[in-house]
Amino acid sequence: DRSAAAPCPGGACSSRTASRQRRSGAAAPWTPTCGSGGRRGRSAAEGAGAARPGGGAPGVKPGLTAACVRQSFLQRLLLWADVLDPLLLLKSADEIRRTRLSIQSTGKTLNEPIQNAQTKQAFLLSLSSVHPDTDDIIPVLFRPPAFLPVSLPLVIASSLQLQARHSFFYQFLFHLYTTGFTLFNGNGTPKADDYSIQEKQIVLSLGAVSYAACIGVLPLVFMNRYMLKSPLTHLIVKKVLPAPLLGLMTAFTVVVTRSPEFDNGIEVMDRNGKVVGVSQKAGEKAVKETAISRAVLFGTTFFLPPVVVYLVERAKMVKTPRTLALLRMFMITSVLTGMLPVSLSMFPQCGEIKRADLEPEILSSTEETEFFYNRGI
């Protein structure tokens, strides 16, 4: 078995089922830990194998369980605050592999109290560095802990609203990075073994990045082209429009980049982590939730700092341009730092979809009522 156990940011695995069975005298079923799946390319028929402790049976994904969904927003927020620690980026690939093997060998899960700080750190390292679907180590620049330090300078540069060509360049780099992050952290089903889908995603992503950058600078081009220099126009183009435009465009790039997920579907599992089929509706739900969280993250980040700076400027609390620039940078840094774990915690990474929302061909193969999937981030 190549899979190693690790918890998912969707939530710590609950032990309520096991507790009820212990009280009734029944044997507790194996509850897989959250986070790490195995290699893709398994069919629903292969998912008929029974799960077993300590390893994944054919067609079993020991990373996604019902308990992942039932973690509260606050619990997800606190977990993401730990996962986003930039110091986790300093770990080598060999250390990550050893950590995952040690977690697997101990058989610990997050439904058990973790009193050992080293064990907790091992869980966080696996969460922050390994894709839960493909079991691959994510490139350093596209791991969750790298998102803030890499995207922050691009966000600050994109918010400057300089000349149109400079704004286009900075926004292109900004969307290029966030799109790359989306590619490496989306659901792994569509692109596991099909290189044509990978090529399609790359082409679509480059087109989406270029389009988003063009839309982002369009108001500035329009203002300069028609010499609209009134204070109201300046306020709308440079203060009001950037936030909704950039928020919508980041959501747009997520939808385009991950379009194979709702075109071809993503794998759905039962509460034991057994793959029961591939669902387009689950793919639509996963992409929609990720696009909303991304729009909230950057819409808020581009909206609040200009508002605060504008109010401070109107109140004449700060008079020098340099101080205003420092205040703007401080506000962007603070809002992005605070909103990143909030946006990632809006929806569980281990998403849930009801039986009534799935395709008939999946329902005919199982009697389960609740199904789960990796939402991606």
C-alpha positions as CSV (number, residue, x, y, z in Angstrom):
1,D,0.0,0.0,0.0
2,R,1.5,3.3,-1.1
3,S,-0.9,5.5,0.9
4,A,0.2,7.1,4.1
5,A,-2.3,8.4,6.7
6,A,-2.6,12.1,7.2
7,P,-5.5,14.3,8.4
8,C,-7.3,16.6,6.0
9,P,-7.9,20.3,6.7
10,G,-11.6,19.6,6.2
11,G,-11.6,18.3,9.8
12,A,-10.3,15.9,12.4
13,C,-11.9,12.5,12.2
14,S,-14.6,12.0,14.7
15,S,-14.9,9.1,17.1
16,R,-18.7,9.3,17.8
17,T,-19.5,6.2,15.7
18,A,-16.8,4.2,17.5
19,S,-18.0,5.5,20.9
20,R,-21.6,4.4,20.3
21,Q,-20.4,1.0,19.2
22,R,-18.2,0.5,22.2
23,R,-21.2,1.4,24.4
24,S,-23.3,-1.2,22.6
25,G,-20.6,-3.8,22.6
26,A,-20.2,-3.9,18.9
27,A,-16.9,-3.9,17.1
28,A,-15.9,-0.5,15.9
29,P,-15.3,-0.2,12.1
30,W,-12.0,1.0,10.7
31,T,-12.1,4.8,10.5
32,P,-9.5,6.0,7.9
33,T,-7.5,9.1,8.8
34,C,-8.1,12.2,6.7
35,G,-5.9,13.5,4.0
36,S,-3.9,11.0,2.0
37,G,-5.3,8.9,-0.8
38,G,-3.5,6.6,-3.2
39,R,-2.8,6.7,-6.9
40,R,-5.7,7.5,-9.1
41,G,-7.1,5.6,-12.0
42,R,-9.3,3.2,-10.0
43,S,-12.7,2.4,-11.3
44,A,-15.9,2.1,-9.3
45,A,-15.9,-1.6,-9.8
46,E,-12.5,-1.8,-8.2
47,G,-14.0,0.1,-5.2
48,A,-15.9,-3.0,-4.2
49,G,-13.0,-4.2,-2.0
50,A,-13.4,-3.9,1.8
51,A,-11.3,-1.4,3.7
52,R,-8.8,-2.7,6.2
53,P,-6.9,-1.1,9.0
54,G,-3.5,0.2,8.2
55,G,-3.8,0.2,4.5
56,G,-6.1,0.8,1.5
57,A,-7.9,-2.0,-0.2
58,P,-8.3,-1.7,-4.0
59,G,-10.5,1.2,-4.8
60,V,-10.3,2.5,-1.2
61,K,-9.3,6.1,-0.4
62,P,-8.3,6.2,3.2
63,G,-8.2,9.9,3.3
64,L,-11.8,11.1,3.1
65,T,-14.5,10.1,5.6
66,A,-17.8,11.4,6.9
67,A,-16.1,12.8,10.0
68,C,-14.1,15.3,7.9
69,V,-17.2,17.2,7.0
70,R,-18.4,17.5,10.6
71,Q,-15.7,19.7,11.9
72,S,-16.8,23.2,12.8
73,F,-15.7,26.4,11.0
74,L,-13.6,27.4,14.1
75,Q,-11.9,24.0,14.2
76,R,-11.0,24.2,10.5
77,L,-9.8,27.7,11.0
78,L,-7.4,26.7,13.8
79,L,-6.1,23.7,11.8
80,W,-5.5,25.9,8.7
81,A,-3.6,28.4,10.9
82,D,-1.2,25.6,11.8
83,V,-1.0,24.2,8.3
84,L,-0.1,27.6,6.8
85,D,3.1,27.8,8.9
86,P,5.9,28.9,6.4
87,L,8.5,27.0,8.4
88,L,6.9,23.7,7.0
89,L,8.4,24.7,3.6
90,L,11.9,24.1,4.9
91,K,11.4,20.3,5.2
92,S,13.0,18.2,2.5
93,A,11.1,15.6,0.3
94,D,12.9,12.8,2.1
95,E,11.8,14.1,5.5
96,I,8.2,14.4,4.2
97,R,8.2,10.7,3.0
98,R,9.7,9.5,6.3
99,T,7.1,11.5,8.2
100,R,4.2,9.9,6.2
101,L,5.6,6.4,6.8
102,S,5.9,7.1,10.5
103,I,2.3,8.2,10.7
104,Q,1.2,5.1,8.8
105,S,3.2,2.8,11.1
106,T,1.8,4.3,14.3
107,G,-1.8,4.1,13.1
108,K,-2.7,7.3,14.9
109,T,-5.6,9.5,13.6
110,L,-6.8,12.9,14.6
111,N,-9.9,11.3,16.3
112,E,-7.5,10.4,19.0
113,P,-5.9,13.0,21.4
114,I,-2.5,13.9,20.1
115,Q,-0.3,14.6,23.1
116,N,3.0,14.2,21.3
117,A,4.1,17.5,19.7
118,Q,6.3,15.6,17.2
119,T,3.3,13.5,16.1
120,K,1.2,16.6,15.6
121,Q,4.0,18.3,13.6
122,A,4.1,15.1,11.4
123,F,0.4,15.4,10.6
124,L,0.8,19.1,9.7
125,L,3.8,18.4,7.5
126,S,1.9,15.8,5.6
127,L,-1.1,18.1,5.2
128,S,0.9,21.0,4.0
129,S,3.1,19.1,1.5
130,V,1.2,16.1,-0.1
131,H,-1.7,16.1,-2.5
132,P,-4.5,14.0,-0.9
133,D,-5.6,12.4,-4.2
134,T,-2.4,11.6,-6.1
135,D,-0.1,11.1,-3.0
136,D,2.5,13.3,-4.7
137,I,4.6,15.9,-3.0
138,I,3.5,19.3,-4.1
139,P,6.2,21.7,-5.5
140,V,7.4,24.0,-2.8
141,L,6.1,27.3,-4.3
142,F,2.6,25.8,-4.7
143,R,2.1,24.3,-1.2
144,P,-0.4,26.0,1.0
145,P,2.2,27.5,3.4
146,A,3.9,29.2,0.4
147,F,0.7,30.9,-0.8
148,L,0.9,34.0,1.4
149,P,4.6,34.8,1.1
150,V,4.5,34.4,-2.7
151,S,1.1,36.0,-3.5
152,L,1.5,39.0,-1.1
153,P,4.1,40.9,-3.3
154,L,1.9,40.2,-6.4
155,V,-1.2,41.5,-4.6
156,I,0.5,44.7,-3.5
157,A,1.9,45.3,-7.0
158,S,-1.5,44.6,-8.6
159,S,-3.2,47.1,-6.3
160,L,-1.0,50.0,-7.3
161,Q,-3.0,51.0,-10.4
162,L,-0.1,52.5,-12.3
163,Q,0.1,52.7,-16.1
164,A,-2.0,50.2,-18.0
165,R,0.9,48.1,-19.3
166,H,2.5,47.9,-15.8
167,S,-0.9,46.9,-14.2
168,F,-1.4,44.3,-16.9
169,F,2.1,42.8,-16.2
170,Y,1.6,42.6,-12.5
171,Q,-1.9,41.2,-12.7
172,F,-0.8,38.6,-15.3
173,L,1.9,37.4,-12.8
174,F,-0.7,37.4,-10.0
175,H,-3.2,35.4,-11.9
176,L,-0.5,33.1,-13.2
177,Y,0.6,32.2,-9.7
178,T,-2.9,31.7,-8.3
179,T,-3.8,29.6,-11.4
180,G,-0.7,27.4,-10.9
181,F,-1.7,27.0,-7.3
182,T,-5.1,25.9,-8.4
183,L,-3.6,23.3,-10.8
184,F,-1.5,21.7,-8.2
185,N,-4.1,21.7,-5.4
186,G,-7.3,20.8,-7.3
187,N,-9.0,17.4,-7.3
188,G,-6.7,14.8,-8.8
189,T,-9.3,12.6,-10.6
190,P,-9.4,14.2,-14.1
191,K,-5.7,14.6,-14.8
192,A,-4.3,11.5,-13.1
193,D,-3.4,9.4,-16.2
194,D,-4.9,11.4,-19.1
195,Y,-2.2,13.7,-20.6
196,S,-4.7,15.2,-23.1
197,I,-6.6,16.6,-20.1
198,Q,-3.4,18.0,-18.6
199,E,-2.6,19.7,-21.9
200,K,-6.1,21.1,-22.1
201,Q,-5.9,22.4,-18.5
202,I,-2.6,24.2,-19.3
203,V,-4.0,25.8,-22.5
204,L,-7.2,26.8,-20.7
205,S,-5.3,28.2,-17.8
206,L,-3.0,30.4,-19.9
207,G,-6.1,31.7,-21.8
208,A,-7.9,32.4,-18.5
209,V,-4.8,34.2,-17.0
210,S,-4.5,36.5,-20.1
211,Y,-8.2,37.2,-20.2
212,A,-8.3,38.0,-16.4
213,A,-5.3,40.4,-16.7
214,C,-6.9,42.2,-19.6
215,I,-10.3,42.6,-17.8
216,G,-8.4,43.9,-14.7
217,V,-6.8,46.8,-16.6
218,L,-9.7,47.6,-18.9
219,P,-11.2,50.4,-16.7
220,L,-7.7,52.0,-16.5
221,V,-7.3,51.8,-20.3
222,F,-10.8,53.2,-20.8
223,M,-10.1,56.1,-18.4
224,N,-6.8,57.0,-20.1
225,R,-8.1,56.5,-23.6
226,Y,-11.0,59.0,-23.2
227,M,-9.1,61.3,-20.9
228,L,-11.6,60.9,-18.0
229,K,-9.9,62.7,-15.2
230,S,-12.7,63.8,-12.9
231,P,-12.5,63.0,-9.2
232,L,-15.5,60.7,-9.5
233,T,-14.1,58.7,-12.4
234,H,-10.7,58.4,-10.6
235,L,-12.5,57.2,-7.5
236,I,-14.6,54.6,-9.4
237,V,-11.8,53.3,-11.6
238,K,-8.9,53.2,-9.1
239,K,-10.8,52.6,-5.8
240,V,-14.1,50.9,-6.4
241,L,-13.8,48.7,-9.5
242,P,-10.5,46.8,-8.8
243,A,-11.9,44.8,-5.8
244,P,-14.9,43.2,-7.6
245,L,-13.0,42.8,-10.8
246,L,-10.1,41.0,-9.3
247,G,-12.4,38.9,-7.0
248,L,-14.5,37.8,-10.0
249,M,-11.4,37.1,-12.2
250,T,-9.8,34.9,-9.6
251,A,-13.0,32.9,-9.3
252,F,-13.1,32.8,-13.1
253,T,-9.6,31.4,-13.4
254,V,-10.5,28.7,-10.8
255,V,-13.6,27.6,-12.9
256,V,-11.7,27.6,-16.2
257,T,-8.6,25.8,-14.8
258,R,-10.6,23.1,-13.0
259,S,-13.3,22.8,-15.8
260,P,-12.2,19.1,-16.5
261,E,-13.5,18.3,-13.0
262,F,-17.2,19.1,-13.9
263,D,-16.8,18.0,-17.5
264,N,-15.4,14.6,-16.6
265,G,-16.4,14.2,-13.0
266,I,-14.4,13.5,-9.8
267,E,-14.3,10.4,-7.6
268,V,-16.8,10.1,-4.8
269,M,-16.4,7.9,-1.8
270,D,-18.6,6.4,0.9
271,R,-18.0,7.1,4.6
272,N,-15.3,4.3,4.7
273,G,-13.3,5.9,1.9
274,K,-14.3,3.4,-0.7
275,V,-14.6,4.8,-4.2
276,V,-18.1,4.3,-5.5
277,G,-17.9,6.2,-8.8
278,V,-17.1,9.4,-10.7
279,S,-19.6,12.2,-10.5
280,Q,-19.9,15.4,-12.6
281,K,-22.2,16.9,-10.0
282,A,-19.6,16.5,-7.3
283,G,-17.1,18.1,-9.6
284,E,-19.4,21.1,-10.1
285,K,-19.9,21.5,-6.3
286,A,-16.2,21.2,-5.6
287,V,-15.3,23.9,-8.2
288,K,-18.1,26.2,-7.2
289,E,-17.1,26.1,-3.5
290,T,-13.4,26.7,-4.3
291,A,-14.3,29.6,-6.7
292,I,-16.4,31.3,-4.0
293,S,-13.7,31.0,-1.4
294,R,-11.1,32.4,-3.8
295,A,-13.4,35.3,-4.7
296,V,-14.0,36.1,-1.0
297,L,-10.3,36.0,-0.3
298,F,-9.1,38.4,-2.9
299,G,-12.3,40.5,-3.2
300,T,-11.9,41.4,0.5
301,T,-8.1,41.9,0.2
302,F,-8.5,44.3,-2.6
303,F,-11.5,46.1,-1.1
304,L,-10.8,46.8,2.5
305,P,-7.3,48.5,2.3
306,P,-8.3,51.1,-0.3
307,V,-11.4,52.0,1.8
308,V,-9.3,52.4,5.0
309,V,-6.7,54.5,3.2
310,Y,-9.3,56.6,1.5
311,L,-11.0,57.4,4.9
312,V,-7.6,58.1,6.5
313,E,-6.8,60.5,3.7
314,R,-10.1,62.2,3.8
315,A,-9.7,62.7,7.6
316,K,-6.2,64.2,7.0
317,M,-4.8,61.9,9.6
318,V,-1.8,61.1,7.4
319,K,-0.4,63.8,5.1
320,T,2.7,62.4,3.4
321,P,2.4,60.0,0.3
322,R,5.1,57.7,1.8
323,T,3.1,57.2,5.0
324,L,-0.1,56.5,2.9
325,A,1.8,53.9,0.9
326,L,3.1,52.2,4.0
327,L,-0.4,52.2,5.5
328,R,-1.7,50.6,2.3
329,M,0.9,47.9,2.3
330,F,0.3,47.2,6.0
331,M,-3.5,46.9,5.4
332,I,-3.0,44.6,2.4
333,T,-0.7,42.4,4.4
334,S,-3.0,42.3,7.4
335,V,-6.2,41.6,5.5
336,L,-4.6,38.9,3.3
337,T,-3.0,37.2,6.3
338,G,-6.2,37.1,8.1
339,M,-8.5,36.2,5.2
340,L,-6.4,33.3,3.9
341,P,-7.2,30.8,6.7
342,V,-10.8,32.2,6.8
343,S,-11.3,31.5,3.1
344,L,-9.8,28.1,3.2
345,S,-12.1,27.2,6.2
346,M,-15.3,28.4,4.5
347,F,-16.0,24.9,3.1
348,P,-14.5,21.5,4.3
349,Q,-11.8,20.2,2.1
350,C,-13.5,16.8,2.4
351,G,-16.8,17.8,0.8
352,E,-20.2,16.1,1.2
353,I,-22.8,15.4,-1.4
354,K,-26.2,13.9,-0.8
355,R,-27.5,10.8,-2.5
356,A,-30.3,12.7,-4.2
357,D,-27.7,14.9,-5.9
358,L,-25.7,12.1,-7.6
359,E,-26.1,10.5,-10.9
360,P,-28.3,7.3,-11.2
361,E,-25.4,5.1,-12.4
362,I,-23.6,5.7,-9.1
363,L,-26.7,5.2,-7.0
364,S,-27.4,1.8,-8.6
365,S,-24.1,0.4,-7.2
366,T,-24.5,1.4,-3.5
367,E,-27.1,1.9,-0.8
368,E,-25.1,4.6,1.0
369,T,-26.9,7.9,1.7
370,E,-23.9,10.2,2.1
371,F,-20.9,10.6,-0.2
372,F,-17.7,12.5,0.0
373,Y,-15.0,14.0,-2.3
374,N,-11.8,16.0,-2.2
375,R,-12.8,19.6,-2.8
376,G,-9.3,20.9,-3.4
377,I,-8.1,24.3,-2.4
